[in-house]
């Protein structure tokens, strides 16, 4: 799934799976275009603010975000 598609899906549902959240951590540390960086920062910011929920693989709400992404600066 592309960053753009992940951004669209999470924006519409206001949810992100734990698996996608972990992938986002890896993606955030790779070379990205300015647009992709902005999308990643917006997703991270939305999770940190509580606007988006992180779902476990079973579909249940996870309590906390990964430390890897919680330290990124918001959009």
N, C-alpha and C positions, 0 to 999 in steps of 0.2 A: 504494500500500500504506500502510495506517495505521501509526502508531507502535506501536500495540498488536500488530498482526499481525507487524510486523518484530521486535518483542521476543519474541513467541512463537516465530517461526521460528528466530531466532538462538539462543534458549535451548535449543530442542530439538536443533538441528543442531550447535551450538557453532561455527558458521561464519557469516560475513557477506560478501556480495560487495563488491568494491571500489566498485561503483556505489552500492549501498545505504549503504556507509560514507560516501561523498561526500555523498549526500542527507542523511544524518544530520547532517553538518556544517552544512548549510543549515538544517535543521529545528531544530537546537540553538540557533540564533541568532534564532529567531522566537518569538512569544508562545506559551507552552505552559501547559497546566494543571499543577498540582503532580504529578499522576500521570504525565503524559507526561514531565515533567522527570526524574522518578525513573527511568523506563524508559530514557531516553537515557543518563543517568549510569551506570546498571547495565551497559548494553551497552559503553559506553566503558571502564568499569572492567574489565570482563571481557576486553576486547581488550588493554588495557594490561598486565594481569596474565598474559596468555598463555593464558587459558582459552578464548577464542574466536579463531578464525583468520580472517584477511581473505583472500578469494579473488580472484584477478585475473579479468578478463572471460573468460579461457580456462579458468577453473576451477583454476588453479594457485595455490599458497600465495604470498601476497605477504610480503615480508620485514618491512616496517615500516608502522606506522599513520601516517595523515596528521597533520601537526603541528597542524592546526586543532583536532582533537578530543583529541589527547593532552594538551593543557594543561587540559582541563576537570577539575574536581575529582570524584573518584569518589564513588559512593553509599555 
